[in-house]
Amino acid sequence: MESSRSGDARVTDDRRSRAVTLYLLGAGLPYPKLSPESVREAFEPAEAERLLSYAETVVAEMNTFEADWTTQNLQAATRAYQDAARARHPELDESAVDALGRAYSFWWR
C-alpha cells in the first residue's frame, strides 16, 4: 500500500484516493459522473475490482449523510459532508475528498 503523510499528519492511501477520484471524475466531463471504467483502466484487474468496490462503498455512504437543510445552504452542507467524509475515511487525500464534495454538491444542486 502506497501512502503519504500530509501536513495535518494524516496518513493517506494513494491508491484508494485515486480510485475514488477516478470513479467520480474520471469520465473527463466537467461534472461528476460515476466512471467504473476509469478505475478499471487505471489498475490491474484484480486490484481494480477491489478498489472499485471500495469507491462504490464510499460514494454510497454519501446517501446516508443528513444535512440540516433548515440551517445549511448547499455550500455549508457540502463542507459538512466533506468534514464527515474526512473523519470517516482518514485514508483519503484531499483530492478524493474534493471529488466527493464536488459530487455531493452537484447531485444536491
N, CA, C and O of each residue as an XYZ file, in Angstrom:
436
protein
N       0.847     -1.173      0.000
C       0.000      0.000      0.000
C       0.889      1.231      0.000
O       1.757      1.383      0.859
N       0.665      2.110     -0.970
C       1.377      3.365     -1.000
C       0.617      4.363     -0.150
O      -0.611      4.425     -0.191
N       1.347      5.129      0.607
C       0.684      6.149      1.410
C       1.575      7.367      1.491
O       2.773      7.313      1.211
N       0.972      8.442      1.874
C       1.731      9.672      2.064
C       1.264     10.338      3.337
O       0.193     10.037      3.865
N       2.083     11.243      3.816
C       1.754     11.961      5.036
C       1.555     13.425      4.650
O       2.448     14.068      4.099
N       0.377     13.925      4.949
C       0.082     15.318      4.617
C       0.458     16.215      5.783
O       0.884     15.736      6.834
N       0.296     17.529      5.591
C       0.670     18.495      6.612
C      -0.088     18.331      7.912
O       0.404     18.744      8.962
N      -1.288     17.734      7.873
C      -2.057     17.573      9.104
C      -1.800     16.222      9.756
O      -2.552     15.807     10.638
N      -0.743     15.532      9.330
C      -0.294     14.269      9.916
C      -1.229     13.102      9.641
O      -1.117     12.060     10.286
N      -2.157     13.259      8.687
C      -2.993     12.119      8.306
C      -2.188     11.224      7.362
O      -1.434     11.719      6.525
N      -2.347      9.935      7.495
C      -1.735      9.003      6.568
C      -2.800      8.649      5.533
O      -3.880      8.167      5.875
N      -2.479      8.896      4.267
C      -3.451      8.642      3.222
C      -3.019      7.464      2.361
O      -1.836      7.131      2.279
N      -3.989      6.853      1.733
C      -3.762      5.722      0.846
C      -3.920      6.236     -0.585
O      -5.030      6.525     -1.033
N      -2.809      6.343     -1.287
C      -2.815      6.919     -2.629
C      -3.687      6.150     -3.609
O      -4.350      6.755     -4.452
N      -3.696      4.838     -3.512
C      -4.461      4.032     -4.472
C      -5.966      4.153     -4.214
O      -6.748      4.295     -5.154
N      -6.364      4.097     -2.968
C      -7.789      4.274     -2.658
C      -8.247      5.676     -3.023
O      -9.336      5.866     -3.565
N      -7.407      6.650     -2.722
C      -7.747      8.034     -3.052
C      -7.900      8.201     -4.561
O      -8.849      8.828     -5.032
N      -6.978      7.646     -5.297
C      -7.042      7.748     -6.761
C      -8.283      7.039     -7.302
O      -8.930      7.534     -8.225
N      -8.610      5.890     -6.732
C      -9.788      5.143     -7.186
C     -11.068      5.956     -6.969
O     -11.924      6.013     -7.852
N     -11.199      6.578     -5.805
C     -12.388      7.396     -5.527
C     -12.455      8.567     -6.501
O     -13.512      8.858     -7.061
N     -11.326      9.233     -6.698
C     -11.290     10.377     -7.611
C     -11.633      9.954     -9.034
O     -12.435     10.609     -9.698
N     -11.036      8.876     -9.502
C     -11.337      8.389    -10.856
C     -12.789      7.957    -10.986
O     -13.429      8.223    -12.004
N     -13.307      7.299     -9.972
C     -14.692      6.821    -10.011
C     -15.664      7.988    -10.171
O     -16.670      7.873    -10.871
N     -15.365      9.096     -9.526
C     -16.273     10.251     -9.572
C     -15.986     11.210    -10.721
O     -16.914     11.789    -11.287
N     -14.721     11.384    -11.069
C     -14.365     12.427    -12.029
C     -13.613     11.903    -13.255
O     -13.184     12.691    -14.099
N     -13.456     10.614    -13.358
C     -12.621     10.037    -14.410
C     -13.220     10.004    -15.797
O     -12.529      9.654    -16.753
N     -14.474     10.356    -15.933
C     -15.106     10.307    -17.254
C     -14.669     11.463    -18.148
O     -15.011     11.499    -19.330
N     -13.915     12.410    -17.587
C     -13.420     13.523    -18.380
C     -14.461     14.586    -18.669
O     -14.290     15.401    -19.576
N     -15.522     14.580    -17.914
C     -16.587     15.564    -18.085
C     -16.395     16.712    -17.108
O     -15.675     16.558    -16.121
N     -17.022     17.865    -17.355
C     -16.881     18.987    -16.425
C     -17.734     18.840    -15.168
O     -17.765     19.747    -14.336
N     -18.414     17.729    -15.020
C     -19.256     17.477    -13.851
C     -19.037     16.025    -13.414
O     -18.595     15.203    -14.217
N     -19.337     15.703    -12.167
C     -19.146     14.334    -11.678
C     -20.069     13.343    -12.389
O     -21.246     13.619    -12.623
N     -19.507     12.195    -12.723
C     -20.271     11.098    -13.320
C     -19.561      9.820    -12.921
O     -18.348      9.698    -13.091
N     -20.312      8.869    -12.392
C     -19.693      7.618    -11.971
C     -19.024      6.952    -13.155
O     -19.634      6.788    -14.212
N     -17.778      6.572    -12.981
C     -16.986      6.020    -14.069
C     -16.211      4.784    -13.617
O     -15.001      4.858    -13.403
N     -16.898      3.649    -13.472
C     -16.174      2.437    -13.085
C     -15.107      2.054    -14.104
O     -14.082      1.475    -13.744
N     -15.343      2.374    -15.370
C     -14.352      2.035    -16.394
C     -13.040      2.796    -16.189
O     -11.979      2.282    -16.544
N     -13.084      3.984    -15.636
C     -11.853      4.734    -15.364
C     -11.015      4.038    -14.304
O      -9.788      4.024    -14.398
N     -11.657      3.464    -13.301
C     -10.931      2.716    -12.273
C     -10.361      1.435    -12.883
O      -9.211      1.082    -12.623
N     -11.145      0.756    -13.677
C     -10.675     -0.496    -14.298
C      -9.500     -0.265    -15.235
O      -8.620     -1.119    -15.345
N      -9.474      0.878    -15.913
C      -8.378      1.181    -16.835
C      -7.095      1.577    -16.105
O      -6.003      1.424    -16.653
N      -7.213      2.079    -14.887
C      -6.052      2.613    -14.172
C      -5.277      1.575    -13.357
O      -4.126      1.811    -12.990
N      -5.899      0.430    -13.072
C      -5.276     -0.564    -12.197
C      -5.342     -1.947    -12.838
O      -6.127     -2.194    -13.753
N      -4.508     -2.828    -12.338
C      -4.550     -4.225    -12.775
C      -5.913     -4.807    -12.411
O      -6.523     -4.361    -11.439
N      -6.412     -5.797    -13.168
C      -7.794     -6.274    -12.991
C      -8.207     -6.631    -11.563
O      -9.247     -6.163    -11.099
N      -7.438     -7.430    -10.868
C      -7.845     -7.839     -9.514
C      -7.871     -6.647     -8.566
O      -8.803     -6.496     -7.777
N      -6.856     -5.809     -8.644
C      -6.823     -4.633     -7.780
C      -7.919     -3.648     -8.169
O      -8.528     -3.015     -7.306
N      -8.167     -3.521     -9.463
C      -9.211     -2.601     -9.928
C     -10.565     -2.976     -9.347
O     -11.310     -2.097     -8.915
N     -10.891     -4.229     -9.328
C     -12.197     -4.655     -8.799
C     -12.292     -4.397     -7.295
O     -13.342     -3.992     -6.794
N     -11.199     -4.631     -6.585
C     -11.178     -4.359     -5.144
C     -11.326     -2.863     -4.877
O     -12.098     -2.455     -4.009
N     -10.591     -2.055     -5.621
C     -10.654     -0.604     -5.437
C     -11.983     -0.025     -5.911
O     -12.487      0.936     -5.330
N     -12.546     -0.602     -6.956
C     -13.855     -0.149     -7.425
C     -14.915     -0.426     -6.369
O     -15.775      0.417     -6.116
N     -14.858     -1.587     -5.759
C     -15.798     -1.916     -4.686
C     -15.659     -0.922     -3.534
O     -16.658     -0.468     -2.975
N     -14.422     -0.590     -3.184
C     -14.178      0.391     -2.131
C     -14.775      1.748     -2.519
O     -15.482      2.359     -1.718
N     -14.502      2.221     -3.726
C     -15.005      3.520     -4.181
C     -16.527      3.539     -4.191
O     -17.134      4.528     -3.779
N     -17.146      2.473     -4.649
C     -18.609      2.396     -4.663
C     -19.172      2.496     -3.246
O     -20.187      3.155     -3.019
N     -18.512      1.843     -2.304
C     -18.961      1.883     -0.907
C     -18.855      3.293     -0.343
O     -19.786      3.775      0.302
N     -17.733      3.954     -0.581
C     -17.534      5.311     -0.076
C     -18.581      6.257     -0.670
O     -19.150      7.079      0.048
N     -18.831      6.146     -1.959
C     -19.809      7.020     -2.611
C     -21.226      6.698     -2.119
O     -22.034      7.608     -1.933
N     -21.528      5.436     -1.913
C     -22.859      5.054     -1.418
C     -23.112      5.639     -0.028
O     -24.250      5.965      0.311
N     -22.058      5.771      0.774
C     -22.197      6.360      2.109
C     -22.680      7.808      2.031
O     -23.256      8.325      2.988
N     -22.445      8.458      0.896
C     -22.895      9.832      0.718
C     -24.404      9.941      0.948
O     -24.893     10.949      1.458
N     -25.125      8.905      0.571
C     -26.584      8.906      0.721
C     -27.034      8.828      2.171
O     -28.197      9.092      2.476
N     -26.130      8.470      3.059
C     -26.500      8.365      4.470
C     -26.233      9.655      5.235
O     -26.636      9.790      6.390
N     -25.551     10.607      4.590
C     -25.240     11.875      5.251
C     -26.498     12.736      5.278
O     -27.140     12.959      4.251
N     -26.830     13.208      6.452
C     -28.036     14.019      6.609
C     -27.657     15.465      6.878
O     -27.220     15.817      7.974
N     -27.829     16.285      5.871
C     -27.600     17.720      6.033
C     -28.801     18.329      6.749
O     -29.924     17.840      6.634
N     -28.547     19.381      7.472
C     -29.636     20.117      8.119
C     -30.027     21.261      7.191
O     -29.494     22.367      7.282
N     -30.961     20.972      6.306
C     -31.347     21.956      5.293
C     -32.106     23.137      5.898
O     -32.349     24.129      5.210
N     -32.479     23.044      7.161
C     -33.141     24.197      7.789
C     -32.130     25.253      8.205
O     -32.485     26.420      8.374
N     -30.869     24.856      8.373
C     -29.841     25.812      8.806
C     -28.675     25.915      7.831
O     -27.847     26.818      7.959
N     -28.592     25.000      6.851
C     -27.452     24.985      5.934
C     -27.912     25.214      4.500
O     -28.952     24.711      4.075
N     -27.116     25.983      3.766
C     -27.323     26.053      2.330
C     -26.454     24.963      1.693
O     -25.797     24.202      2.403
N     -26.447     24.886      0.369
C     -25.708     23.815     -0.308
C     -24.212     23.899     -0.020
O     -23.562     22.874      0.186
N     -23.673     25.092     -0.006
C     -22.240     25.247      0.249
C     -21.873     24.763      1.657
O     -20.883     24.051      1.826
N     -22.651     25.139      2.649
C     -22.380     24.714      4.026
C     -22.594     23.216      4.190
O     -21.825     22.554      4.886
N     -23.621     22.678      3.562
C     -23.878     21.234      3.635
C     -22.748     20.454      2.976
O     -22.349     19.398      3.466
N     -22.235     20.975      1.867
C     -21.124     20.307      1.184
C     -19.886     20.297      2.075
O     -19.214     19.271      2.182
N     -19.578     21.417      2.712
C     -18.426     21.453      3.639
C     -18.635     20.477      4.795
O     -17.700     19.783      5.195
N     -19.844     20.419      5.328
C     -20.133     19.492      6.427
C     -19.974     18.052      5.964
O     -19.443     17.215      6.694
N     -20.433     17.762      4.751
C     -20.269     16.405      4.208
C     -18.783     16.072      4.051
O     -18.347     14.981      4.420
N     -18.015     17.003      3.510
C     -16.587     16.755      3.337
C     -15.897     16.529      4.688
O     -15.023     15.669      4.797
N     -16.275     17.281      5.695
C     -15.714     17.077      7.035
C     -16.055     15.670      7.545
O     -15.210     14.990      8.127
N     -17.302     15.247      7.319
C     -17.721     13.907      7.741
C     -16.969     12.833      6.960
O     -16.574     11.815      7.529
N     -16.770     13.052      5.669
C     -16.038     12.078      4.844
C     -14.583     11.973      5.301
O     -14.027     10.876      5.358
N     -13.966     13.116      5.626
C     -12.584     13.117      6.138
C     -12.480     12.317      7.435
O     -11.549     11.533      7.619
N     -13.441     12.521      8.324
C     -13.422     11.823      9.611
C     -13.657     10.328      9.430
O     -13.023      9.504     10.090
N     -14.556      9.994      8.547
C     -14.897      8.581      8.348
C     -13.841      7.844      7.538
O     -13.640      6.643      7.713
N     -13.163      8.574      6.646
C     -12.159      7.958      5.761
C     -10.856      8.751      5.794
O     -10.515      9.421      4.819
N     -10.124      8.682      6.909
C      -8.875      9.441      7.003
C      -7.825      8.964      5.997
O      -6.811      9.632      5.795
N      -8.059      7.831      5.377
C      -7.123      7.312      4.380
C      -7.215      8.057      3.050
O      -6.344      7.898      2.195
N      -8.255      8.865      2.865
C      -8.431      9.588      1.609
C      -7.697     10.914      1.633
O      -7.736     11.641      2.625
N      -7.030     11.222      0.534
C      -6.332     12.507      0.441
C      -7.317     13.620      0.075
O      -8.494     13.366     -0.178
N      -6.819     14.843      0.051
C      -7.690     15.991     -0.199
C      -8.283     15.973     -1.606
O      -9.387     16.481     -1.805
N      -7.589     15.408     -2.579
C      -8.158     15.315     -3.931
C      -9.401     14.445     -3.934
O     -10.393     14.773     -4.586
N      -9.352     13.345     -3.212
C     -10.514     12.453     -3.142
C     -11.655     13.111     -2.377
O     -12.813     13.008     -2.783
N     -11.340     13.786     -1.273
C     -12.377     14.478     -0.501
C     -12.984     15.601     -1.341
O     -14.189     15.842     -1.278
N     -12.156     16.284     -2.124
C     -12.663     17.319     -3.018
C     -13.604     16.704     -4.064
O     -14.663     17.264     -4.348
N     -13.225     15.570     -4.629
C     -14.087     14.897     -5.613
C     -15.418     14.500     -4.980
O     -16.472     14.655     -5.597
N     -15.372     13.992     -3.757
C     -16.609     13.652     -3.051
C     -17.472     14.895     -2.845
O     -18.687     14.851     -3.038
N     -16.847     15.997     -2.456
C     -17.584     17.237     -2.256
C     -18.194     17.762     -3.550
O     -19.330     18.236     -3.559
N     -17.442     17.677     -4.637
C     -17.976     18.114     -5.929
C     -19.186     17.282     -6.326
O     -20.182     17.813     -6.817
N     -19.092     15.971     -6.111
C     -20.220     15.098     -6.442
C     -21.417     15.404     -5.553
O     -22.544     15.503     -6.038
N     -21.178     15.554     -4.261
C     -22.266     15.842     -3.330
C     -22.983     17.124     -3.749
O     -24.210     17.160     -3.845
N     -22.208     18.163     -3.993
C     -22.779     19.453     -4.363
C     -23.527     19.373     -5.690
O     -24.619     19.926     -5.821
N     -22.956     18.698     -6.659
C     -23.595     18.593     -7.968
C     -24.903     17.818     -7.884
O     -25.910     18.216     -8.469
N     -24.876     16.700     -7.145
C     -26.068     15.847     -7.065
C     -27.172     16.449     -6.207
O     -28.339     16.095     -6.372
N     -26.825     17.355     -5.295
C     -27.841     18.000     -4.460
C     -28.273     19.364     -4.995
O     -29.183     19.975     -4.434
N     -27.660     19.845     -6.038
C     -27.989     21.198     -6.537
C     -29.411     21.270     -7.038
O     -29.853     22.326     -7.491
